[in-house]
Amino acid sequence: MALPVTDTRTLNTIVTSAIDTISGNPANLVNEGGEKVLGKLARKGRIFRVNDAERVEHPVMHGTDGESWSTIVGDNYGAGTPDDANLGTTQNEVLSKALFSILTRTKNFNVPQQIIGRPTAMAKSDVAYLAQRMAMETYELEEAYLLRGASTLSGTYDELAPFSADTDWLGGGAVYGQMSLLGLYGIGKDTNTDEFANIGVDDDAEWDTQLYSASTAAATDLDEFMQDIQEAIVRADYGGLERPTDILSTIDWYMKVLEALRNKGAINDTLIRDMGTGPNTEIPFGSVMIDYSRHLTTDALWDLGAGTTACHPVLGLNLNSLRWNLVGQTTGVGPDAGWINQKSDMLPHPEKHNFFKRLEYRYAFSLDNGRRSFFHIEGWTF
C-alpha cells in the first residue's frame, strides 16, 4: 500500500517551516534557554554565520617584522646622516593564522505517526514545540562542551583544543567538542609545545593566557580578595579589543564577591538591593561583569600550576574575542536561511511507528581578538 502522499507532504512542509523558523535566529533561543556563556555571546552579537568550510581562520599579528626604522636628517644630499646605512632587507613572517576546525553534528528529528492526519493547526503547534526543544538541547550540549569539555553539564572536565592538528583535539581521544574553557586556559601551561588553534606558546609567547594566584586560599581578608580580582583585570588588559569583559566562576565564589561588595557601605543602595538577584545576575566591577555558572565546580584540574589542589575556576573572559560560528544552511533559501541543515524529507522508520527527518549543523568556537586577554586566578579553595 502506498504512503499517503498528500499527508506526508503536508507534514514535511510543517516540519521544514518549524525548523527553519527555530534555526533562523539562534540568538533568540539562546537567551531563552538559560545558557550563561552562549547567552552572553548572543547579547554581545558574538554569534556569527559563516560560510561552509573546513575551518575558521583568524589572523594573529605578534612580534616584529625584523626591520627597524632608520632616522635621517631632511635636506641632506650627502652621506653622514645618523642612520643612513641601516636600511635592511629582512622581512620576518609575523602574520600567523589561528585555525579553528569546524565540527559537524547530525541527528534524526522524529515525530509520531499520529501527527499525520491531525488538523494542520494542531500538527504545527506540536512540531513547533518539538523543534524548539531540539534547538534548546543543542545549546545545552554546546554549553556543556565549552564549560566542561563533556557532553553533559555535570560531566568531568577535559582539555579540548579547537584545531584538528592540536595535541588536545577531541581531548586526545573521542570527546566530540571543539573547544573547552579548560583547554582555552590550560593548553600550553604544562607543556608549552602543545598547540592551541595551531599556535604553540613556545612559538608565540603572546598567544598564552594569563595565570595569577590568589593571595590566600580562604579569602578571609575581603579587601585582599577584591584586590586580587582587580589586579588580574588590569594586568590582562592589553587595550582595544584585547581586554577582559567578563568573569565567570562557581556559585560559591560568586557569593564571596557579593559578601565583599556588601561589606562596602559606600556602594550605591540600589546596587546592593538588587545584587545577585533577578534574571540578570551580572555584577559590574571595574571594567568587567562578574557572573556565575551553576555548572562550574571546584576541581584540581583548575590548579593549572601544580594540578593538585581543588580550587575554584575564576575565568576572565574576553567576549570581544570569543565567538560562536555557525555554518549557514547550504540548501536554505534567502538571507534568513538558518543554521540547521535539513538533509532529507520526512521518511518513515522501517518497522517503526515514527517518521523522521535527518538534520545537521556545523559550528566552531574561535578567538578573533587574541588569547592573552583571558585570565585565570587559581588557588581559592573556600
ABEGO torsion letter per residue (X at the ends): XBBBAAAAAAAAAAAAAAAAAAAABAAAAAAAAGBAAAAAAAAAGABBBBBBBABBBBBBBBEBAGBBBBBBBBGBABBGBAAAAABBABBBBABBBBBBBBBBBBBBBBBBAAABGBBAAAAAAAAAAAAAAAAAAAAAAAAAAAAAGBABAABBBBBBBABAABAABGGGBABBBABBAAAAAABGAABAABBBGGBBAAABAAABBBBBBBABAAGABAAAAAAAAAAAAAAABAEEABBBABBBBBAAAAAAAAAAAAABAABBAAAAAABGBEABABBBBEABBBBBBAABBBBAAABAAAGABBBBBBBBBBAAABBBBBBBBAABBEAABBABBBABBBBBBBGBABBBBBBBBBBBBBBAAEAAABBBBBGBAX
